[in-house]
Amino acid sequence: MVAAIFILWCVIGAVVGYAIGAPRGRASEGIGLGLILGVIGWVIVALLPPADSATSPTAHVHEARRPCPYCAELIQPDAVVCRFCGSQVEPVPKPTVTVESIEARYPAYFDQAKAALDRLPNRPDDELEWLETVCFALRRGWSIQRAVAEATPQAY
C-alpha cells in the first residue's frame, strides 16, 4: 500500500512538473524537481527563468509558418517554392513595422528599449528591428544588458 502511494506521488509530481516546465523550455527540470521535491519542485520550476532555447530574441521570426496551398505542409512565410512539393508559391508580404506598432505590441518594455537605443554610441542600421528584438527579449525575461548585447551587432 505504501509503495503504491509512493509511486502515485512520483507520477503526479513528474507530470505536473512537466506541465509547468514545458512552456518555459524546462520540461526535464520540471520532471526531475517534481519527481523529487513534489510541490516545492513545482514552485522552483515555476520561478526559474525561461530556458535560452525558448527565449531566443529571433525566435518570434520563426514561429509563424503558413501552409502550402498545394500540399498543406507548413512552410516559411518568405518561401517562393515549397520545399515539400516543389510548387511555386507567393511569399506573404511582411507587415509594415512602425515605432507605434512596436510600442503597442510591447507597452511594458518599449520605454526601456527606447532608452537603451538612445544610449548606444552608434545607432543600428535597422532601428525598428533592433527595438522589436530588444522588446521581445525583455518580454521573455532577459535583462536589458543581455537583450541589448544580443540585438546589437558586434561592430558596436
Z-matrix of the N, CA and C atoms (Angstrom, degrees):
N
C 1 1.445
C 2 1.525 1 110.64
N 3 1.323 2 117.04 1 -44.56
C 4 1.463 3 121.32 2 179.61
C 5 1.521 4 110.02 3 -64.26
N 6 1.326 5 116.72 4 -39.86
C 7 1.460 6 120.61 5 180.00
C 8 1.522 7 110.88 6 -64.16
N 9 1.316 8 117.96 7 -38.90
C 10 1.467 9 121.45 8 179.38
C 11 1.526 10 110.98 9 -65.56
N 12 1.318 11 116.99 10 -41.36
C 13 1.469 12 120.93 11 177.71
C 14 1.521 13 110.11 12 -65.15
N 15 1.326 14 117.22 13 -41.30
C 16 1.460 15 121.03 14 178.96
C 17 1.527 16 110.93 15 -63.15
N 18 1.313 17 117.86 16 -43.95
C 19 1.469 18 121.44 17 179.32
C 20 1.523 19 110.23 18 -64.82
N 21 1.332 20 117.49 19 -42.51
C 22 1.462 21 120.99 20 177.61
C 23 1.524 22 110.60 21 -61.61
N 24 1.334 23 117.33 22 -42.68
C 25 1.462 24 121.95 23 177.69
C 26 1.531 25 110.61 24 -59.26
N 27 1.320 26 117.38 25 -44.94
C 28 1.468 27 121.78 26 -179.72
C 29 1.519 28 111.78 27 -64.22
N 30 1.321 29 116.84 28 -43.80
C 31 1.463 30 120.68 29 -179.76
C 32 1.525 31 110.84 30 -64.37
N 33 1.311 32 117.16 31 -47.15
C 34 1.468 33 120.40 32 179.02
C 35 1.520 34 110.13 33 -63.20
N 36 1.324 35 117.96 34 -42.99
C 37 1.463 36 120.78 35 178.90
C 38 1.511 37 112.02 36 -60.17
N 39 1.330 38 117.82 37 -43.06
C 40 1.459 39 121.56 38 -179.21
C 41 1.522 40 111.49 39 -69.01
N 42 1.320 41 117.80 40 -42.27
C 43 1.464 42 121.33 41 -178.12
C 44 1.531 43 110.85 42 -66.14
N 45 1.319 44 117.07 43 -46.45
C 46 1.464 45 120.01 44 179.34
C 47 1.534 46 109.88 45 -66.95
N 48 1.319 47 117.99 46 -39.59
C 49 1.465 48 120.63 47 176.59
C 50 1.517 49 111.85 48 -60.34
N 51 1.333 50 116.18 49 -41.58
C 52 1.471 51 120.24 50 176.54
C 53 1.525 52 110.32 51 -62.92
N 54 1.316 53 117.70 52 -44.49
C 55 1.464 54 121.44 53 -178.87
C 56 1.522 55 111.97 54 -61.93
N 57 1.319 56 117.12 55 -34.55
C 58 1.463 57 120.66 56 178.91
C 59 1.526 58 110.81 57 -77.97
N 60 1.329 59 117.98 58 -39.68
C 61 1.454 60 121.02 59 -174.08
C 62 1.515 61 115.95 60 -83.62
N 63 1.324 62 118.32 61 -29.40
C 64 1.466 63 121.30 62 -174.30
C 65 1.528 64 114.06 63 -58.37
N 66 1.329 65 120.63 64 -46.21
C 67 1.467 66 119.24 65 -179.76
C 68 1.527 67 113.34 66 -64.37
N 69 1.309 68 117.55 67 -19.69
C 70 1.456 69 121.67 68 -179.07
C 71 1.520 70 111.91 69 -99.85
N 72 1.341 71 117.03 70 8.10
C 73 1.456 72 120.58 71 -179.18
C 74 1.515 73 112.66 72 75.27
N 75 1.296 74 117.30 73 21.97
C 76 1.465 75 122.52 74 -176.65
C 77 1.519 76 111.43 75 -126.35
N 78 1.321 77 117.99 76 43.83
C 79 1.465 78 122.12 77 -177.24
C 80 1.522 79 111.43 78 -63.19
N 81 1.330 80 117.67 79 -45.11
C 82 1.467 81 119.24 80 -177.51
C 83 1.524 82 111.67 81 -66.98
N 84 1.333 83 117.01 82 -38.62
C 85 1.459 84 119.31 83 176.22
C 86 1.522 85 110.51 84 -64.49
N 87 1.344 86 116.18 85 -38.55
C 88 1.458 87 120.24 86 178.81
C 89 1.513 88 112.08 87 -62.59
N 90 1.332 89 115.97 88 -43.18
C 91 1.472 90 119.45 89 179.09
C 92 1.525 91 110.27 90 -64.71
N 93 1.330 92 116.30 91 -48.95
C 94 1.466 93 120.28 92 -177.10
C 95 1.511 94 113.14 93 -63.04
N 96 1.337 95 116.53 94 -49.91
C 97 1.460 96 119.20 95 -178.66
C 98 1.522 97 111.99 96 -69.58
N 99 1.337 98 117.08 97 -36.77
C 100 1.459 99 120.26 98 176.98
C 101 1.515 100 111.46 99 -65.16
N 102 1.319 101 116.16 100 -38.31
C 103 1.459 102 121.85 101 179.96
C 104 1.531 103 111.34 102 -67.24
N 105 1.328 104 115.87 103 -44.07
C 106 1.464 105 120.38 104 -174.72
C 107 1.527 106 112.61 105 -84.15
N 108 1.344 107 116.52 106 -45.03
C 109 1.464 108 119.70 107 -172.05
C 110 1.526 109 114.79 108 -106.32
N 111 1.322 110 117.50 109 -9.32
C 112 1.458 111 119.74 110 179.53
C 113 1.513 112 112.61 111 66.26
N 114 1.321 113 117.16 112 -128.95
C 115 1.458 114 122.81 113 -176.03
C 116 1.530 115 111.27 114 -59.19
N 117 1.304 116 117.91 115 -40.20
C 118 1.470 117 121.02 116 178.58
C 119 1.530 118 109.88 117 -62.42
N 120 1.317 119 117.69 118 -40.06
C 121 1.461 120 121.77 119 176.94
C 122 1.511 121 111.87 120 -63.61
N 123 1.327 122 117.11 121 -37.41
C 124 1.461 123 120.13 122 178.40
C 125 1.524 124 110.44 123 -63.53
N 126 1.327 125 116.88 124 -41.76
C 127 1.467 126 120.87 125 178.98
C 128 1.524 127 109.98 126 -64.41
N 129 1.322 128 116.89 127 -42.03
C 130 1.468 129 120.53 128 179.86
C 131 1.522 130 110.56 129 -61.89
N 132 1.327 131 117.40 130 -45.75
C 133 1.470 132 120.99 131 179.99
C 134 1.521 133 110.40 132 -63.75
N 135 1.321 134 117.01 133 -39.40
C 136 1.467 135 120.17 134 179.82
C 137 1.523 136 111.54 135 -65.23
N 138 1.328 137 117.32 136 -29.60
C 139 1.463 138 120.85 137 -178.58
C 140 1.529 139 113.52 138 -89.45
N 141 1.324 140 118.01 139 -12.72
C 142 1.465 141 120.48 140 178.66
C 143 1.527 142 109.95 141 -66.93
N 144 1.340 143 117.56 142 144.83
C 145 1.467 144 118.30 143 175.88
C 146 1.528 145 109.43 144 -69.19
N 147 1.324 146 117.26 145 156.30
C 148 1.467 147 119.54 146 177.94
C 149 1.524 148 111.04 147 -58.72
N 150 1.317 149 116.61 148 147.68
C 151 1.462 150 121.47 149 179.04
C 152 1.523 151 109.83 150 -68.00
N 153 1.344 152 117.19 151 154.48
C 154 1.458 153 121.48 152 -177.99
C 155 1.515 154 112.62 153 -57.71
N 156 1.330 155 118.09 154 -39.02
C 157 1.459 156 120.29 155 -178.62
C 158 1.519 157 111.23 156 -64.60
N 159 1.321 158 117.28 157 -26.49
C 160 1.453 159 120.31 158 -179.98
C 161 1.512 160 111.94 159 -89.49
N 162 1.320 161 118.74 160 -6.64
C 163 1.453 162 120.95 161 -172.66
C 164 1.509 163 114.22 162 -124.79
N 165 1.297 164 119.06 163 17.72
C 166 1.457 165 120.13 164 179.41
C 167 1.520 166 108.97 165 -57.69
N 168 1.345 167 118.63 166 130.05
C 169 1.455 168 119.70 167 -177.34
C 170 1.521 169 113.12 168 -63.76
N 171 1.322 170 117.30 169 -18.64
C 172 1.458 171 119.01 170 177.70
C 173 1.521 172 111.67 171 -98.50
N 174 1.333 173 117.64 172 5.26
C 175 1.462 174 120.45 173 -178.38
C 176 1.518 175 111.45 174 -63.70
N 177 1.347 176 117.37 175 -32.88
C 178 1.457 177 119.14 176 -178.87
C 179 1.513 178 112.01 177 -64.74
N 180 1.327 179 118.43 178 -22.19
C 181 1.456 180 121.70 179 178.17
C 182 1.525 181 109.99 180 -69.41
N 183 1.336 182 117.56 181 -35.36
C 184 1.456 183 121.39 182 -175.12
C 185 1.522 184 113.51 183 -93.12
N 186 1.330 185 117.72 184 -6.60
C 187 1.451 186 119.87 185 -178.01
C 188 1.520 187 112.15 186 -69.58
N 189 1.323 188 117.30 187 -39.49
C 190 1.460 189 121.27 188 -175.13
C 191 1.525 190 110.02 189 -79.70
N 192 1.286 191 116.30 190 117.49
C 193 1.464 192 122.35 191 174.12
C 194 1.510 193 106.63 192 -125.84
N 195 1.303 194 115.33 193 160.91
C 196 1.454 195 119.73 194 179.86
C 197 1.516 196 109.29 195 -132.00
N 198 1.318 197 117.25 196 153.19
C 199 1.464 198 118.69 197 179.06
C 200 1.521 199 111.06 198 -78.71
N 201 1.320 200 115.70 199 143.00
C 202 1.460 201 121.44 200 172.81
C 203 1.528 202 107.31 201 -66.79
N 204 1.346 203 118.48 202 133.91
C 205 1.466 204 119.40 203 -179.31
C 206 1.532 205 113.47 204 -68.48
N 207 1.334 206 117.91 205 -13.25
C 208 1.460 207 120.62 206 -177.13
C 209 1.529 208 112.81 207 -101.41
N 210 1.346 209 118.26 208 -42.51
C 211 1.469 210 119.64 209 -176.49
C 212 1.525 211 113.04 210 -115.77
N 213 1.329 212 117.79 211 -6.66
C 214 1.469 213 124.67 212 176.62
C 215 1.527 214 113.91 213 69.77
N 216 1.337 215 118.87 214 9.01
C 217 1.467 216 120.80 215 174.09
C 218 1.525 217 108.86 216 -75.66
N 219 1.341 218 117.25 217 150.01
C 220 1.463 219 120.63 218 -179.51
C 221 1.515 220 110.51 219 -77.16
N 222 1.333 221 115.63 220 130.54
C 223 1.464 222 122.33 221 -179.19
C 224 1.523 223 109.36 222 -130.94
N 225 1.322 224 116.33 223 165.67
C 226 1.460 225 122.43 224 178.20
C 227 1.529 226 110.03 225 -64.64
N 228 1.326 227 118.26 226 146.98
C 229 1.464 228 120.04 227 178.66
C 230 1.534 229 112.97 228 -61.95
N 231 1.348 230 117.27 229 -30.22
C 232 1.466 231 121.27 230 -178.25
C 233 1.527 232 113.28 231 -84.46
N 234 1.329 233 117.99 232 -2.46
C 235 1.468 234 121.18 233 -174.74
C 236 1.524 235 110.75 234 -63.50
N 237 1.348 236 115.44 235 139.35
C 238 1.459 237 121.22 236 173.48
C 239 1.526 238 110.51 237 -109.25
N 240 1.341 239 116.82 238 -15.65
C 241 1.458 240 123.23 239 175.26
C 242 1.519 241 107.62 240 -134.17
N 243 1.330 242 116.74 241 131.18
C 244 1.463 243 120.81 242 178.20
C 245 1.520 244 108.58 243 -70.08
N 246 1.331 245 116.94 244 129.35
C 247 1.452 246 120.29 245 -178.85
C 248 1.521 247 112.46 246 -75.74
N 249 1.318 248 117.81 247 -10.98
C 250 1.456 249 121.10 248 -179.22
C 251 1.530 250 112.26 249 -94.10
N 252 1.341 251 117.05 250 -49.35
C 253 1.456 252 119.27 251 -176.09
C 254 1.524 253 113.24 252 -108.27
N 255 1.337 254 117.90 253 -10.55
C 256 1.462 255 121.39 254 177.32
C 257 1.522 256 114.38 255 81.32
N 258 1.317 257 118.01 256 5.96
C 259 1.464 258 120.75 257 -179.69
C 260 1.517 259 110.58 258 -75.73
N 261 1.335 260 115.65 259 146.78
C 262 1.457 261 119.86 260 174.95
C 263 1.521 262 108.89 261 -79.45
N 264 1.333 263 115.47 262 133.13
C 265 1.465 264 121.39 263 -179.53
C 266 1.519 265 108.41 264 -129.01
N 267 1.297 266 115.18 265 156.43
C 268 1.466 267 120.87 266 177.39
C 269 1.528 268 109.38 267 -81.68
N 270 1.332 269 118.15 268 131.15
C 271 1.466 270 118.51 269 176.57
C 272 1.528 271 110.23 270 -69.11
N 273 1.315 272 115.63 271 149.54
C 274 1.456 273 121.17 272 178.09
C 275 1.524 274 107.50 273 -77.98
N 276 1.326 275 118.19 274 127.67
C 277 1.469 276 118.86 275 178.48
C 278 1.516 277 110.46 276 -64.10
N 279 1.327 278 115.61 277 139.27
C 280 1.464 279 120.35 278 179.75
C 281 1.524 280 109.43 279 -74.12
N 282 1.337 281 116.37 280 138.76
C 283 1.463 282 118.19 281 177.58
C 284 1.524 283 110.06 282 -67.99
N 285 1.293 284 115.46 283 147.18
C 286 1.453 285 120.83 284 178.74
C 287 1.524 286 108.76 285 -73.70
N 288 1.324 287 115.49 286 123.43
C 289 1.461 288 120.80 287 -179.35
C 290 1.522 289 108.08 288 -99.73
N 291 1.324 290 115.43 289 129.16
C 292 1.456 291 121.54 290 176.55
C 293 1.524 292 108.39 291 -126.14
N 294 1.304 293 115.12 292 167.17
C 295 1.463 294 119.83 293 177.08
C 296 1.527 295 109.55 294 -59.87
N 297 1.328 296 116.11 295 -39.44
C 298 1.463 297 120.22 296 -179.41
C 299 1.528 298 111.32 297 -65.21
N 300 1.341 299 117.32 298 -38.45
C 301 1.468 300 118.93 299 -179.53
C 302 1.530 301 110.87 300 -69.23
N 303 1.337 302 116.87 301 -35.88
C 304 1.468 303 119.70 302 177.11
C 305 1.525 304 109.80 303 -67.54
N 306 1.330 305 116.34 304 -42.69
C 307 1.465 306 120.19 305 179.40
C 308 1.526 307 111.20 306 -64.04
N 309 1.336 308 117.41 307 -37.02
C 310 1.467 309 120.59 308 178.67
C 311 1.529 310 111.19 309 -71.11
N 312 1.326 311 116.51 310 -34.25
C 313 1.466 312 120.56 311 -177.54
C 314 1.531 313 111.93 312 -76.55
N 315 1.337 314 117.00 313 -34.21
C 316 1.470 315 121.85 314 -177.00
C 317 1.534 316 109.94 315 -128.04
N 318 1.324 317 119.18 316 62.56
C 319 1.473 318 119.70 317 -174.39
C 320 1.522 319 114.19 318 -62.40
N 321 1.313 320 117.92 319 -32.15
C 322 1.463 321 120.56 320 -176.44
C 323 1.527 322 112.51 321 -77.47
N 324 1.336 323 117.71 322 -16.62
C 325 1.459 324 120.64 323 -172.79
C 326 1.527 325 113.35 324 -119.31
N 327 1.315 326 117.22 325 -9.89
C 328 1.460 327 119.94 326 -173.30
C 329 1.521 328 112.10 327 -62.97
N 330 1.334 329 117.94 328 -47.02
C 331 1.468 330 120.37 329 -176.87
C 332 1.524 331 111.67 330 -61.04
N 333 1.325 332 116.72 331 -40.15
C 334 1.466 333 121.02 332 179.01
C 335 1.534 334 110.38 333 -65.48
N 336 1.325 335 117.52 334 -42.09
C 337 1.461 336 121.21 335 179.74
C 338 1.525 337 110.80 336 -68.60
N 339 1.324 338 117.29 337 -40.27
C 340 1.469 339 121.40 338 179.63
C 341 1.525 340 110.44 339 -64.50
N 342 1.337 341 116.92 340 -40.28
C 343 1.464 342 120.38 341 177.94
C 344 1.531 343 110.39 342 -64.54
N 345 1.319 344 117.21 343 -39.05
C 346 1.464 345 120.46 344 177.73
C 347 1.522 346 110.67 345 -66.07
N 348 1.333 347 117.26 346 -38.46
C 349 1.467 348 120.86 347 177.56
C 350 1.526 349 110.46 348 -63.07
N 351 1.323 350 116.72 349 -41.36
C 352 1.471 351 120.60 350 -179.93
C 353 1.522 352 112.45 351 -66.46
N 354 1.351 353 117.33 352 -25.03
C 355 1.464 354 120.80 353 -179.87
C 356 1.529 355 113.44 354 -84.95
N 357 1.338 356 117.65 355 -11.05
C 358 1.462 357 119.72 356 -178.95
C 359 1.532 358 110.53 357 -66.35
N 360 1.327 359 117.53 358 137.33
C 361 1.459 360 119.11 359 179.03
C 362 1.537 361 112.49 360 -68.50
N 363 1.308 362 117.16 361 -35.20
C 364 1.468 363 122.48 362 176.52
C 365 1.508 364 108.57 363 -124.78
N 366 1.326 365 116.66 364 128.29
C 367 1.456 366 120.91 365 -178.48
C 368 1.530 367 110.36 366 -73.32
N 369 1.329 368 118.36 367 141.68
C 370 1.470 369 120.26 368 175.32
C 371 1.529 370 110.54 369 -67.51
N 372 1.313 371 116.37 370 157.66
C 373 1.461 372 121.00 371 -178.97
C 374 1.525 373 111.35 372 -62.60
N 375 1.310 374 116.96 373 -43.24
C 376 1.462 375 121.83 374 179.85
C 377 1.524 376 108.60 375 -112.69
N 378 1.317 377 115.97 376 89.60
C 379 1.462 378 120.89 377 -175.82
C 380 1.519 379 112.56 378 -64.54
N 381 1.327 380 117.43 379 -35.33
C 382 1.458 381 119.97 380 -179.01
C 383 1.528 382 111.14 381 -67.13
N 384 1.323 383 116.68 382 -42.57
C 385 1.465 384 119.86 383 177.34
C 386 1.527 385 110.40 384 -63.83
N 387 1.331 386 116.25 385 -40.46
C 388 1.462 387 121.50 386 178.51
C 389 1.534 388 109.99 387 -61.18
N 390 1.345 389 116.84 388 -48.41
C 391 1.467 390 120.93 389 179.91
C 392 1.523 391 111.35 390 -60.18
N 393 1.329 392 116.43 391 -44.17
C 394 1.459 393 119.30 392 -179.19
C 395 1.525 394 111.37 393 -65.14
N 396 1.322 395 117.40 394 -40.15
C 397 1.463 396 121.12 395 179.20
C 398 1.524 397 111.03 396 -64.32
N 399 1.322 398 117.60 397 -44.20
C 400 1.471 399 121.06 398 179.70
C 401 1.526 400 110.54 399 -66.20
N 402 1.334 401 117.88 400 -43.59
C 403 1.472 402 120.56 401 178.51
C 404 1.526 403 110.79 402 -61.51
N 405 1.325 404 116.90 403 -42.30
C 406 1.461 405 120.93 404 179.08
C 407 1.529 406 110.46 405 -62.18
N 408 1.332 407 116.66 406 -44.53
C 409 1.468 408 120.52 407 179.94
C 410 1.527 409 111.05 408 -64.27
N 411 1.326 410 117.63 409 -39.53
C 412 1.468 411 120.86 410 177.86
C 413 1.523 412 110.58 411 -64.77
N 414 1.327 413 117.01 412 -39.61
C 415 1.459 414 120.42 413 178.43
C 416 1.529 415 111.27 414 -63.05
N 417 1.331 416 116.69 415 -30.75
C 418 1.462 417 121.62 416 179.79
C 419 1.520 418 112.83 417 -82.72
N 420 1.340 419 117.55 418 0.65
C 421 1.448 420 120.16 419 174.33
C 422 1.521 421 115.01 420 100.97
N 423 1.328 422 118.35 421 6.42
C 424 1.460 423 120.32 422 179.11
C 425 1.518 424 109.37 423 -75.50
N 426 1.337 425 116.30 424 153.57
C 427 1.458 426 120.29 425 174.20
C 428 1.523 427 107.91 426 -73.52
N 429 1.336 428 116.31 427 160.52
C 430 1.463 429 119.54 428 -179.93
C 431 1.529 430 110.71 429 -63.90
N 432 1.334 431 117.69 430 -35.96
C 433 1.462 432 120.47 431 179.56
C 434 1.524 433 111.06 432 -63.81
N 435 1.322 434 116.02 433 -44.90
C 436 1.467 435 119.75 434 -179.29
C 437 1.529 436 110.66 435 -67.27
N 438 1.330 437 117.62 436 -41.11
C 439 1.468 438 121.43 437 -179.90
C 440 1.525 439 110.86 438 -63.26
N 441 1.330 440 116.66 439 -43.47
C 442 1.469 441 120.37 440 179.91
C 443 1.526 442 110.16 441 -66.80
N 444 1.319 443 117.16 442 -43.08
C 445 1.470 444 119.99 443 179.83
C 446 1.522 445 111.37 444 -62.54
N 447 1.323 446 117.54 445 -37.77
C 448 1.471 447 120.99 446 -179.69
C 449 1.536 448 111.63 447 -72.62
N 450 1.327 449 116.86 448 -36.39
C 451 1.466 450 120.63 449 -176.08
C 452 1.524 451 113.34 450 -83.72
N 453 1.318 452 116.38 451 -21.36
C 454 1.463 453 120.11 452 -175.28
C 455 1.522 454 110.13 453 -89.32
N 456 1.334 455 117.18 454 127.84
C 457 1.470 456 119.68 455 177.18
C 458 1.528 457 111.06 456 -58.82
N 459 1.311 458 116.37 457 153.69
C 460 1.463 459 122.08 458 -175.96
C 461 1.532 460 112.85 459 -61.37
N 462 1.315 461 117.48 460 -22.47
C 463 1.471 462 120.22 461 -178.91
C 464 1.516 463 111.75 462 -68.55
N 465 1.324 464 118.47 463 -16.24
C 466 1.452 465 120.84 464 -177.82
C 467 1.496 466 111.14 465 -89.50
